[in-house]
Amino acid sequence: MEVVAIIMAGGSGERFWPLSRKQRPKQLLRLTQSGRTLVEETVERLEGIVPLENVYVLTSVGLQGMVRRILPQLPPANVIAEPMRRNTAACLVLAAAVVMERFGGHDVLMAAFPSDHFVEPVEEFQRTLQAALRWAAQTEDLVTIGIRPTRPETGYGYIELDKELQRFDGIPVYRVRRFREKPSPEVAEEFVQSGSFLWNSGMFFWRLHVFLAALPVYMPAFWQHWEGLRRAVRAALGQPVEGAYPGTERLFPELPDISIDYALAERAERMATVQASFRWDDLGAWDALERVFPPDASGNVVSGDVVLLDSSGCIVVDARTEKRPVVTLLGLRDCVVVLTDDAVLCCAKAHVQQVRRIVAYLREHGYEALL
């Protein structure tokens, strides 16, 4: 069965301000040791499994040109601009309409991936991916990949496991009992200790007809606009403007602003999850860098021309483009310091999830140039 990959690249990544901006959000940043952007890494991980002509990236209108420059190996028409931000459920419904029209209505496997996660090693990711695709191809299940928790993380959703269904090359597939949203620290600790929960990676796999059959049952607000989206996509195929579907801008405001997790995964009866055999992090905020880069002897993660004296547990990123004075920090503990050409962020590491409050403040007080 033919596989089509959908890469969701429309997010803003506000918790990585000041490095993340409207015109270069998190998925377009180089946040890992590879030196490549996160969206580049996402595409490269699919090599050998999904042909490039079957890889589609959905992003915002403002980012479409940048994504095409970063990913020149993709056909320009495969970088699709969503008419407005409407979360992952609307993104995947639009993607399904594109797949339906471009593949002539044939049943294909859709594989959906966030564009801003850390994954390694690639070989283990591909082994897990093959297991997820095999299960989705032979069943009527909606399938996700779950990550074995390594800490009581409160910023992730969890998947509660039911019985084991199958193993592919040693990789287990489980029936999903239910999804559990971001828990309190105490509940997260219980989840980890029980051994019956996985983190929800946000990767999804299904046969196109299985997804479409789920729309009227679980996502009726999307289903009522399905034919309109299909007609808009069909009308735009073969037009000179590639990767744009003019008719969709009238329909998108009518679609609920909701994630695919809430809209479908947490409600569907036939969910299965494949337990990952790779390392994973959703790179949700600046503190994720200490899980990606090796720290120094004092537990600091440093990028750029930085001197740290008597400091520990800090994350310091000097991303200024011009040669400037050396950054010297003395006596800091568990802090995040990020420098760009026009802004400096200093915060306690325990508060990195609240960096978007700074973005909101700047927006409300007229500092649009810093966003």
N, C-alpha and C positions, 0 to 999 in steps of 0.2 A: 504494500500500500504506500502511495506517495506521501512524503512528509513535507509539510510547510511550516516553517518557523516564523513566529510572530515575536518581534522584539519590541517591548514597550519602553519608549525612550522620551516620554513627554513630561517627566517629573521635573521639579524645581530644585530639590536638594537644598532647601534653605538652611538646614542645620550645619552645612559646610560653608556658610558665609564667614569671612569675606572672600574666600577663594571662589565659591560658587555664586554665579550671577545669572540674571535672566538670559543673557546671551551665551553663557557657558556654565550650565548647571552641572550637577554632580556626575551624570553619566558621560559628560564630555571632559572630565578632569582625569589627570594621571595620578591616581591615588595608591597604586601598588608598585611593587618592585619591577614590574615588566617595563615601565616607562611608556606604556600605551594607555589610551583612554579606556574607561570601563566599557563603553559600547563597542570599541574595537575588540577587546578581550571577549566580549559576549559572542560576537560574530565568529571569531577565530575558534572558539571552543566547539563550534558546530561542524568544523571542517571534517570531511570524510563521512558525515552522517546526513547532512542536509545540503543539497546542491545550492550554490550561491544564487541561482535564479529562483530558488524557492524560499529565500530568506527575505522577509519584509520587516522594515523598521517603521513603526508609527511614532511620530513626534509632533511637535507643535509647528504652526506655520512659521514662526520666527526662527526656529532651529533647523528647518528642513535643509536649507542651503549648507549650513555648517555640517550637518550629519552627512550630506552627500560628499563634501570635501574630505571628511574624515574616513568615509567608507567608499572610496572610488571603485572598489571591486564589485559593488552591487549595481545592478541596473538602476538608473535614476528613477524609473517608475516604481521601484520597490521601496523607496523612501517616501512614505505617505504622510501628508500633513493632515492632522485632525483639525477640523474647523474651529474648535475651542476646547479648552481643558474640561474633561468630563469624567475623569477617573478611569480605572481599568476595565470596568464592565462595558462602558460605551466603546472604549478602545477595541475590545475583543469582539464586540458585536459588529463594528465597522469592519474589522479584519475578516470576520467570517463572511460578510457580504462580498468583500474583495476576492476572497478565496473561492467562494461559490461561483462568481462570475468569471474569474480568470481560469478556473479549472473546469469550466463547462458543466458544473453541477455534479461532477464525479465525487464520490466519497474519498476524502483524503484524511490524513492524520494532521491535526493542528497541534503544534507545540508552542506554548507561550512562555516567554522568559522576561523577567525584569532585566534592565540594561545596566544596572548599577551595583552589582553584587561581586564579592570576592569569592573565587572558586579555585581550588587546586587540590591535587594535580589534575590536569586536563584528562589524562587517561582514565582516572577513576570516575570523573564526571561523565565521560562518554559511556563508560560501562553501565553506570546508573541510568543514564538517558536511554540506552538501548533497552534496558529492562522495562522502563516506563512506557516506551513506545510499543514494545511487544505486548504488554498487558492491555494497553489502550486499543491496540489493533484487533485483539482477539475477544474483546468483551464489549459490553455496553456501558462500561464504567467511565466516569470522569476521574482522572488520575492526577495526583500531585506527587511531588518529591518532598519527603520529610527528612529533617536533619536531627541526628541524635544529639540532645542537649549536652553541652559541656559546662554549663553554669546556670544558675537560676535567673535567667534573663527575663526582665519584666517588659521589655520593649518589643517582644515577638509574640505572634499568635502561636498556639500549640495545637497539635493533632493528637487526639486520644485514640489509641490503637484498639482494634478488635482482633479477630482471629487472623492468623497468617493464611494467605490464599495460595501462594506460589513462591518458588525461588527461581531466579534466572542467574546462572553463573554465581551462585552463592548470595545473591542480593534478594532480600525478602520483600514480598508485596503483602500488604495488610489491608483488610477491610477497615474503613474509618468508622469509629463509633460516633465521634462528634468532634467539632472544632471548638477550641476554647480561646477566648480573646485574651489580650494582654493581662496577665494576672498580677496580683499583689506580690511582694517579695516572699511572703510566707507561702502562698499558694504555688508560686513558681518553684520553691524549694521542694514542696510535696510532689510536684510533677516530675522533677528531676529524680528524686529518690525512688519514685514508684517504678521507673523504667518503662512505663506504659505510654509515654508521650514523646512526640517528636516536634521540633520546630517546624512551622509552616514556611517553606522556602519561597512561596509565591510563583512557582513554576507549575504549569498545568498542561495536561495532554488529553485530547479526546478526538474521536472521529467526528467529522463535521456534522453528520446526521444526528449523532448523539447530542451534540451541543444544541443544534436547532430544535430537536425534540424537547429539550429542557426549557427553552425560552418561554413558551406559553404557560408552562407549569409553574416555573419558579421566577421568571422575569417578565411578567405580562406587560409591564410598562415599556419594555424594550421590544417585545414581540409586536405590539401594535404599530411600531414604526419600521418593522423589518422589511416589508415590501417596498416602502419608500426608500430605504437605504439601498436596497438592491437595484431599484430603478435608477437612482442617482449614480451608482457605481457603473451600471451597464451603459448609461448615457455618456459617461466620461471616458470609457475605454476607447483607445485609439485616437483620442484628441491630442492636439499638440502640447498641451500643458500636462506634463507627466507627474503622477503622484498626487494629483489634486482632484477632488470630486465636488464640483461646485454645488450640486444639489443638496449636499449633506449639511451645509451651514444652516438651512432652514429647519432641519430635523434635530440636530444635536442639542439645541437649547431645551428640547422637549424630553430628552433622556435624563433619567435620574443621575445625580452625581454620587456614585457609589462604587465601591470596589467590587471586583468579581468574587472576592472572598465572602463579603456580606450578601451580595445579590444571589450567588449560586452555590458556592462550595459549602457554606454553612447550612444550607437548606436542602441540598440534594440528597436523595436516599441512597444512590449508588455511587459512593465515593471510595476510591482506593488510594493508598499511598505507598510509594516505593522508598525504602530507607536508603539514604545516600551513603556512599562509601568514600566521599570526598570532604575536604575541609570547606567550610562556607561561612560567610559573614555578609550581612546585608549592608554593611558600611553606612550605618544610619546616622552617625555623628562623629565628631573628631576623635573621640576616645577609641573608635574602631581601629585607628592606625597602629595602636600598640598590640593589636592582634594580627596585624599584617606585616609590620616591620620589626626586626629584632631590636630590642632595647639595649642601651649601654649598661655598664656595670651598676649604674644607679637607677636603672629602670626608666631612663628618659628615651624618647623617640625624637630625633632631631633631623630636620631637612634644611639645608642651607648653611650660610656662614654664621654659625651660632656658637657662643661659648657659654657653658653652664658651669657655675661654681657652687659647690655645696647645695645642689638642687637635686631632687629625686622625683620620679613618677610624673615628669612633665612631658608634654607634647609641644614641640616648637617647630613651626613651619615658616621659613622665610621665603616667600614666593615673589619678592620684588624683582622686577625685570632689569633694573639698572643697578650698577655697583653702588652700594650704600655703605654707611658705617657698619661694622660688625655688631651683631646683636649680642649683648652680654647680660646674663641673668644671674642673680646671686640670691641664694637662700630660699628658692621657691620650692614648694611641695605640691604635687598633684594639681598642676595648672596647665591650661592650654593657652598658647600664645601663637597667633597667626598674623603675619605681616604681608600686605600686598602694597602696590604702589600708592593706593589712595585710602587705605584703612588698616586699622590694627584691632585685633580681637584679643582680649585678655579675660579669661574666666576660669573659675574653679572647674576641674575636670568633672566633678559631680554634677555640674549644671549644664553640660554640653547639650543635653536634650532640649534645653530652653533657648538655644541660640536663635531659634525662629522668632522669639519675642523681640530680639534686637531688630530683626528684619521688619517685623510689624511696626515697631516704633519708628524706624527710619521712613517707612512708607507713609505712616500717618503724619509725620512731621516734615514732609517735603524733601527728603533726601533721596529722591529717585535716582540721582546720578550714582549713588553707592549701591544700587540694587541691580 
